[in-house]
């Protein structure tokens, strides 16, 4: 019979054995303090795979005296939930039932709503986990009745004790005495990109393809080219694009290149191209109008080249944008105008600007000095509205100086 995966065989049985998540399970961690008080609210855990969500649920259940039921929302149904609830009427469930619902984002709204009744009357205490942003994928009524905690990727340094323990278990099970120095274990931990389960699986593969000493060469044979949790249809995708934009907006070229590399190494050329064009107009804008044309050229070149060469023109675009002067004046101007439109303002354009009125009374600016004549263009109810404010950069201030002189 095949053994359970090594990650399950070495799963921590106490908070002391857990790696990472010190903010939750360390000596002064929030969840650990909750458990000390014998107080267990409904909990929602979210974060990348392999960061301890399932392990934590098991440890919490063991210390609570409650019966633990584990369902995965990818395959479970409402009848499965009802079967769990039915146990609360038996002697086994008299102390309460703890339902661990993994990947809760795969339950639709109706399925999630069905949990509320059981949560409210105390028949079940819910621990739900998700790799997605809970505020986007979990029904608000469940969120309001739960404490939400984020699990972070586990650092390579924090993973080392788990890898040492896994190596000891393999040696005990096989009767061998294989060794791995800290450099090899650190290589495994770094290749796992924050996922402890991935690290342990990589250690196991390396163990059975190495001699007496585990080697970096054996590790690299199983290491993926693309590291990390990247899902083009999930929130990680948008997190990375947001990281790229905020880094460029913050004028940090190093961070901009890092997030661009994460996106491109994940294979998302289209997402990177679209976001760089948005940034050129939203965040650099009129402070350096030529940036939009330059970025467009870089994007067209990148699409012609394809990956991996596309990273070169896109890197130029990202660094250009990060080091360029910034202005969001056009973005803000549009937003302000759209707000008035949403309020129903400005329904009637001045008569002299309408073809149906033969432009009667319209003054043609090119017939006047400096190609300018004072004239009302906005509808009457918005004639004093002010949407655009010149940015405090050289380009827009030069334009402001010119028009201040002309219009005065």
WOKAUR-V179189 format. One record per residue. N is the residue number from 1. PSI is psi in radians with two decimals (none if undefined). D_FIRST is the distance of its C-alpha to the first C-alpha in Angstrom with 2 decimals. Layout:
BEGIN
n:N psi:PSI d_first:D_FIRST
n:N psi:PSI d_first:D_FIRST
END
This chain:
BEGIN
n:1 psi:2.39 d_first:0.00
n:2 psi:2.42 d_first:3.79
n:3 psi:2.73 d_first:6.47
n:4 psi:2.73 d_first:9.37
n:5 psi:2.58 d_first:12.24
n:6 psi:-0.65 d_first:14.38
n:7 psi:-0.58 d_first:17.23
n:8 psi:-0.59 d_first:15.68
n:9 psi:-0.45 d_first:14.73
n:10 psi:0.26 d_first:18.38
n:11 psi:2.29 d_first:20.03
n:12 psi:2.52 d_first:23.42
n:13 psi:0.01 d_first:24.15
n:14 psi:2.85 d_first:27.91
n:15 psi:-0.55 d_first:30.62
n:16 psi:-0.54 d_first:31.35
n:17 psi:-0.26 d_first:28.00
n:18 psi:2.59 d_first:28.41
n:19 psi:2.50 d_first:29.84
n:20 psi:-3.08 d_first:32.59
n:21 psi:0.69 d_first:34.29
n:22 psi:-0.51 d_first:36.77
n:23 psi:-0.31 d_first:39.16
n:24 psi:-0.71 d_first:36.80
n:25 psi:0.02 d_first:34.88
n:26 psi:-3.13 d_first:37.02
n:27 psi:-0.63 d_first:39.32
n:28 psi:0.35 d_first:41.78
n:29 psi:2.63 d_first:39.45
n:30 psi:-0.89 d_first:40.35
n:31 psi:-0.62 d_first:37.18
n:32 psi:-0.68 d_first:36.92
n:33 psi:-0.64 d_first:40.54
n:34 psi:-0.79 d_first:39.87
n:35 psi:-0.59 d_first:37.10
n:36 psi:-0.51 d_first:39.45
n:37 psi:0.09 d_first:41.91
n:38 psi:0.64 d_first:39.40
n:39 psi:2.15 d_first:40.30
n:40 psi:1.73 d_first:37.69
n:41 psi:3.05 d_first:39.04
n:42 psi:2.43 d_first:37.19
n:43 psi:2.52 d_first:35.68
n:44 psi:2.15 d_first:35.02
n:45 psi:2.28 d_first:33.14
n:46 psi:2.56 d_first:33.67
n:47 psi:3.08 d_first:32.92
n:48 psi:2.86 d_first:30.78
n:49 psi:2.69 d_first:26.97
n:50 psi:0.46 d_first:25.28
n:51 psi:0.08 d_first:28.24
n:52 psi:0.19 d_first:26.88
n:53 psi:-0.86 d_first:27.67
n:54 psi:-0.72 d_first:24.43
n:55 psi:-0.79 d_first:24.23
n:56 psi:-0.73 d_first:27.85
n:57 psi:-0.72 d_first:27.38
n:58 psi:-0.74 d_first:24.74
n:59 psi:-0.73 d_first:27.08
n:60 psi:-0.76 d_first:30.07
n:61 psi:-0.74 d_first:28.48
n:62 psi:-0.61 d_first:27.51
n:63 psi:-0.15 d_first:31.12
n:64 psi:-0.33 d_first:32.71
n:65 psi:0.09 d_first:31.62
n:66 psi:2.68 d_first:30.82
n:67 psi:2.27 d_first:27.81
n:68 psi:2.25 d_first:25.84
n:69 psi:2.31 d_first:24.76
n:70 psi:2.04 d_first:23.20
n:71 psi:2.55 d_first:24.17
n:72 psi:2.14 d_first:24.20
n:73 psi:-0.27 d_first:27.51
n:74 psi:-0.42 d_first:26.26
n:75 psi:-0.28 d_first:24.67
n:76 psi:2.82 d_first:26.21
n:77 psi:3.10 d_first:29.47
n:78 psi:-0.59 d_first:32.35
n:79 psi:-0.57 d_first:31.00
n:80 psi:-0.71 d_first:27.93
n:81 psi:-0.73 d_first:30.46
n:82 psi:-0.61 d_first:32.52
n:83 psi:-0.67 d_first:29.63
n:84 psi:-0.78 d_first:29.25
n:85 psi:-0.64 d_first:33.02
n:86 psi:-0.50 d_first:33.15
n:87 psi:-0.35 d_first:31.24
n:88 psi:-0.30 d_first:34.26
n:89 psi:-0.02 d_first:36.20
n:90 psi:2.97 d_first:33.90
n:91 psi:-0.62 d_first:33.86
n:92 psi:-0.65 d_first:30.49
n:93 psi:0.28 d_first:32.08
n:94 psi:-0.45 d_first:35.45
n:95 psi:0.05 d_first:35.11
n:96 psi:2.70 d_first:34.45
n:97 psi:2.32 d_first:31.50
n:98 psi:2.04 d_first:30.34
n:99 psi:2.07 d_first:29.10
n:100 psi:1.94 d_first:27.40
n:101 psi:1.85 d_first:27.98
n:102 psi:2.52 d_first:26.48
n:103 psi:0.86 d_first:28.42
n:104 psi:-0.37 d_first:31.28
n:105 psi:-0.28 d_first:33.36
n:106 psi:-0.13 d_first:31.59
n:107 psi:2.31 d_first:33.20
n:108 psi:3.11 d_first:36.63
n:109 psi:-0.75 d_first:39.79
n:110 psi:-0.73 d_first:39.82
n:111 psi:-0.72 d_first:36.25
n:112 psi:-0.68 d_first:37.06
n:113 psi:-0.56 d_first:40.31
n:114 psi:-0.37 d_first:38.55
n:115 psi:-0.42 d_first:37.00
n:116 psi:-0.78 d_first:40.49
n:117 psi:-0.75 d_first:41.48
n:118 psi:-0.54 d_first:38.52
n:119 psi:-0.69 d_first:39.05
n:120 psi:-0.67 d_first:42.77
n:121 psi:0.07 d_first:42.64
n:122 psi:0.12 d_first:39.99
n:123 psi:-0.55 d_first:37.34
n:124 psi:2.57 d_first:34.81
n:125 psi:2.20 d_first:34.81
n:126 psi:2.29 d_first:33.44
n:127 psi:1.99 d_first:31.65
n:128 psi:2.52 d_first:31.38
n:129 psi:2.66 d_first:30.20
n:130 psi:2.60 d_first:31.22
n:131 psi:-0.04 d_first:31.44
n:132 psi:2.97 d_first:34.82
n:133 psi:2.00 d_first:38.23
n:134 psi:-0.49 d_first:38.22
n:135 psi:-0.16 d_first:41.98
n:136 psi:-0.47 d_first:41.54
n:137 psi:-0.17 d_first:38.50
n:138 psi:2.40 d_first:38.60
n:139 psi:2.33 d_first:41.20
n:140 psi:-0.64 d_first:44.12
n:141 psi:-0.55 d_first:44.23
n:142 psi:-0.73 d_first:40.70
n:143 psi:-0.72 d_first:41.63
n:144 psi:-0.30 d_first:44.75
n:145 psi:0.21 d_first:42.83
n:146 psi:2.74 d_first:40.29
n:147 psi:2.24 d_first:40.30
n:148 psi:2.28 d_first:39.08
n:149 psi:2.38 d_first:37.55
n:150 psi:2.29 d_first:36.81
n:151 psi:2.25 d_first:33.89
n:152 psi:2.69 d_first:34.93
n:153 psi:2.45 d_first:33.05
n:154 psi:2.29 d_first:32.02
n:155 psi:2.73 d_first:34.17
n:156 psi:-0.72 d_first:32.88
n:157 psi:-0.73 d_first:34.48
n:158 psi:-0.44 d_first:32.78
n:159 psi:-0.42 d_first:29.31
n:160 psi:-0.77 d_first:29.70
n:161 psi:-0.65 d_first:28.70
n:162 psi:-0.67 d_first:25.39
n:163 psi:-0.69 d_first:24.69
n:164 psi:-0.73 d_first:25.75
n:165 psi:-0.72 d_first:23.46
n:166 psi:-0.68 d_first:20.45
n:167 psi:-0.71 d_first:21.51
n:168 psi:-0.68 d_first:21.78
n:169 psi:-0.75 d_first:18.24
n:170 psi:-0.76 d_first:16.94
n:171 psi:-0.72 d_first:19.31
n:172 psi:-0.67 d_first:18.27
n:173 psi:-0.58 d_first:14.54
n:174 psi:-0.20 d_first:15.46
n:175 psi:0.33 d_first:18.62
n:176 psi:3.12 d_first:20.77
n:177 psi:0.96 d_first:23.90
n:178 psi:2.68 d_first:24.19
n:179 psi:2.78 d_first:26.97
n:180 psi:2.15 d_first:28.19
n:181 psi:3.01 d_first:31.78
n:182 psi:-0.53 d_first:33.00
n:183 psi:-0.75 d_first:34.08
n:184 psi:-0.80 d_first:30.61
n:185 psi:-0.66 d_first:29.12
n:186 psi:-0.64 d_first:32.07
n:187 psi:-0.74 d_first:31.55
n:188 psi:-0.80 d_first:27.99
n:189 psi:-0.73 d_first:29.35
n:190 psi:-0.65 d_first:32.20
n:191 psi:-0.37 d_first:30.11
n:192 psi:-0.26 d_first:28.07
n:193 psi:0.83 d_first:31.33
n:194 psi:-0.04 d_first:30.87
n:195 psi:1.90 d_first:27.21
n:196 psi:-0.69 d_first:25.16
n:197 psi:-0.74 d_first:21.80
n:198 psi:-0.70 d_first:22.95
n:199 psi:-0.76 d_first:24.07
n:200 psi:-0.68 d_first:20.80
n:201 psi:-0.70 d_first:18.94
n:202 psi:-0.69 d_first:21.81
n:203 psi:-0.75 d_first:21.56
n:204 psi:-0.77 d_first:17.91
n:205 psi:-0.73 d_first:18.89
n:206 psi:-0.67 d_first:21.98
n:207 psi:-0.78 d_first:20.31
n:208 psi:0.05 d_first:18.36
n:209 psi:0.18 d_first:21.52
n:210 psi:2.85 d_first:23.99
n:211 psi:-2.49 d_first:25.34
n:212 psi:-0.53 d_first:26.21
n:213 psi:2.24 d_first:27.87
n:214 psi:2.43 d_first:26.57
n:215 psi:2.76 d_first:29.30
n:216 psi:-0.58 d_first:30.88
n:217 psi:-0.72 d_first:30.72
n:218 psi:-0.65 d_first:26.92
n:219 psi:-0.83 d_first:26.98
n:220 psi:-0.44 d_first:29.51
n:221 psi:-0.45 d_first:27.51
n:222 psi:-0.03 d_first:25.05
n:223 psi:2.36 d_first:27.75
n:224 psi:2.65 d_first:28.99
n:225 psi:-0.70 d_first:32.63
n:226 psi:2.11 d_first:33.22
n:227 psi:2.72 d_first:32.30
n:228 psi:3.08 d_first:32.39
n:229 psi:1.71 d_first:31.94
n:230 psi:2.08 d_first:34.19
n:231 psi:1.92 d_first:34.19
n:232 psi:-0.29 d_first:37.34
n:233 psi:0.04 d_first:37.08
n:234 psi:-3.04 d_first:36.42
n:235 psi:-0.41 d_first:38.48
n:236 psi:-0.68 d_first:37.41
n:237 psi:-0.85 d_first:39.39
n:238 psi:-0.53 d_first:42.47
n:239 psi:-0.75 d_first:42.05
n:240 psi:-0.74 d_first:42.35
n:241 psi:-0.66 d_first:45.31
n:242 psi:-0.71 d_first:46.92
n:243 psi:-0.69 d_first:46.38
n:244 psi:-0.84 d_first:48.11
n:245 psi:-0.75 d_first:51.05
n:246 psi:-0.54 d_first:51.57
n:247 psi:-0.73 d_first:51.51
n:248 psi:-0.77 d_first:54.12
n:249 psi:-0.60 d_first:56.13
n:250 psi:0.10 d_first:56.06
n:251 psi:0.73 d_first:57.32
n:252 psi:1.64 d_first:54.39
n:253 psi:-0.53 d_first:53.77
n:254 psi:-0.82 d_first:50.95
n:255 psi:-0.64 d_first:48.90
n:256 psi:-0.77 d_first:49.84
n:257 psi:-0.65 d_first:48.51
n:258 psi:-0.88 d_first:45.26
n:259 psi:-0.61 d_first:44.53
n:260 psi:-0.76 d_first:45.73
n:261 psi:-0.72 d_first:43.33
n:262 psi:-0.74 d_first:40.38
n:263 psi:-0.82 d_first:41.39
n:264 psi:-0.66 d_first:41.97
n:265 psi:-0.41 d_first:38.87
n:266 psi:-0.06 d_first:37.00
n:267 psi:0.18 d_first:38.80
n:268 psi:1.33 d_first:41.22
n:269 psi:-0.75 d_first:44.52
n:270 psi:-0.79 d_first:46.08
n:271 psi:-0.74 d_first:45.49
n:272 psi:-0.77 d_first:47.03
n:273 psi:-0.79 d_first:50.02
n:274 psi:-0.78 d_first:50.77
n:275 psi:-0.65 d_first:50.56
n:276 psi:-0.65 d_first:52.80
n:277 psi:-0.67 d_first:55.45
n:278 psi:-0.79 d_first:55.34
n:279 psi:-0.73 d_first:55.76
n:280 psi:-0.64 d_first:58.74
n:281 psi:-0.63 d_first:60.57
n:282 psi:-0.71 d_first:59.38
n:283 psi:-0.47 d_first:59.46
n:284 psi:-0.84 d_first:61.79
n:285 psi:-2.29 d_first:63.95
n:286 psi:-0.10 d_first:67.69
n:287 psi:-0.50 d_first:67.58
n:288 psi:1.30 d_first:66.69
n:289 psi:-0.50 d_first:66.94
n:290 psi:-0.31 d_first:66.31
n:291 psi:-0.67 d_first:62.71
n:292 psi:-0.75 d_first:61.72
n:293 psi:-0.70 d_first:63.09
n:294 psi:-0.78 d_first:61.52
n:295 psi:-0.71 d_first:58.07
n:296 psi:-0.74 d_first:58.44
n:297 psi:-0.73 d_first:59.23
n:298 psi:-0.70 d_first:56.20
n:299 psi:-0.76 d_first:53.95
n:300 psi:-0.70 d_first:55.45
n:301 psi:-0.74 d_first:54.96
n:302 psi:-0.73 d_first:51.32
n:303 psi:-0.56 d_first:50.63
n:304 psi:-0.66 d_first:52.43
n:305 psi:-0.71 d_first:50.46
n:306 psi:2.97 d_first:47.00
n:307 psi:2.56 d_first:44.31
n:308 psi:-0.22 d_first:44.15
n:309 psi:-0.41 d_first:47.97
n:310 psi:-0.38 d_first:48.60
n:311 psi:-0.42 d_first:47.77
n:312 psi:-1.00 d_first:51.11
n:313 psi:-0.56 d_first:53.57
n:314 psi:-0.56 d_first:51.49
n:315 psi:-0.72 d_first:51.53
n:316 psi:-0.76 d_first:55.30
n:317 psi:-0.77 d_first:55.51
n:318 psi:-0.75 d_first:53.44
n:319 psi:-0.70 d_first:55.51
n:320 psi:-0.83 d_first:58.74
n:321 psi:-0.68 d_first:57.95
n:322 psi:-0.57 d_first:56.82
n:323 psi:-0.01 d_first:60.03
n:324 psi:2.73 d_first:62.39
n:325 psi:2.70 d_first:64.65
n:326 psi:2.53 d_first:63.24
n:327 psi:2.28 d_first:64.73
n:328 psi:0.41 d_first:63.33
n:329 psi:-0.70 d_first:66.80
n:330 psi:-0.72 d_first:66.23
n:331 psi:-0.80 d_first:62.95
n:332 psi:-0.64 d_first:64.70
n:333 psi:-0.79 d_first:67.74
n:334 psi:-0.76 d_first:65.74
n:335 psi:-0.71 d_first:63.81
n:336 psi:-0.74 d_first:67.13
n:337 psi:-0.72 d_first:68.66
n:338 psi:-0.58 d_first:65.64
n:339 psi:-0.73 d_first:65.92
n:340 psi:-0.66 d_first:69.53
n:341 psi:-0.73 d_first:68.63
n:342 psi:-0.45 d_first:65.95
n:343 psi:0.01 d_first:68.76
n:344 psi:0.27 d_first:70.83
n:345 psi:2.84 d_first:73.46
n:346 psi:0.70 d_first:75.42
n:347 psi:-0.47 d_first:75.73
n:348 psi:2.02 d_first:79.12
n:349 psi:2.49 d_first:79.78
n:350 psi:2.44 d_first:83.38
n:351 psi:-0.71 d_first:85.70
n:352 psi:-0.03 d_first:86.95
n:353 psi:0.05 d_first:83.46
n:354 psi:2.27 d_first:82.86
n:355 psi:-0.60 d_first:83.76
n:356 psi:-0.30 d_first:84.85
n:357 psi:0.20 d_first:87.62
n:358 psi:0.44 d_first:88.67
n:359 psi:0.51 d_first:87.78
n:360 psi:2.11 d_first:91.11
n:361 psi:-0.07 d_first:91.72
n:362 psi:2.37 d_first:88.90
n:363 psi:2.17 d_first:89.91
n:364 psi:1.91 d_first:88.57
n:365 psi:-0.55 d_first:87.54
n:366 psi:-0.20 d_first:88.41
n:367 psi:-0.02 d_first:92.02
n:368 psi:2.85 d_first:92.24
n:369 psi:2.43 d_first:92.45
n:370 psi:0.31 d_first:89.20
n:371 psi:0.66 d_first:87.62
n:372 psi:2.43 d_first:87.27
n:373 psi:2.41 d_first:88.96
n:374 psi:2.30 d_first:88.02
n:375 psi:2.55 d_first:86.80
n:376 psi:2.18 d_first:84.46
n:377 psi:-0.52 d_first:81.33
n:378 psi:2.72 d_first:79.11
n:379 psi:2.76 d_first:79.69
n:380 psi:-0.69 d_first:82.27
n:381 psi:-0.07 d_first:79.84
n:382 psi:0.27 d_first:78.03
n:383 psi:-0.34 d_first:81.01
n:384 psi:0.11 d_first:80.49
n:385 psi:2.57 d_first:76.70
n:386 psi:1.95 d_first:75.31
n:387 psi:-0.72 d_first:71.87
n:388 psi:2.28 d_first:71.91
n:389 psi:2.21 d_first:72.51
n:390 psi:2.36 d_first:73.02
n:391 psi:2.84 d_first:70.38
n:392 psi:0.57 d_first:71.50
n:393 psi:2.91 d_first:70.75
n:394 psi:-0.77 d_first:73.34
n:395 psi:-0.86 d_first:72.98
n:396 psi:-0.58 d_first:73.29
n:397 psi:-0.57 d_first:75.99
n:398 psi:-0.73 d_first:78.01
n:399 psi:-0.72 d_first:77.77
n:400 psi:-0.78 d_first:78.77
n:401 psi:-0.73 d_first:81.80
n:402 psi:-0.88 d_first:82.93
n:403 psi:-0.47 d_first:82.77
n:404 psi:-0.71 d_first:84.25
n:405 psi:-0.79 d_first:87.23
n:406 psi:-0.82 d_first:87.54
n:407 psi:-0.31 d_first:87.06
n:408 psi:none d_first:89.44
END
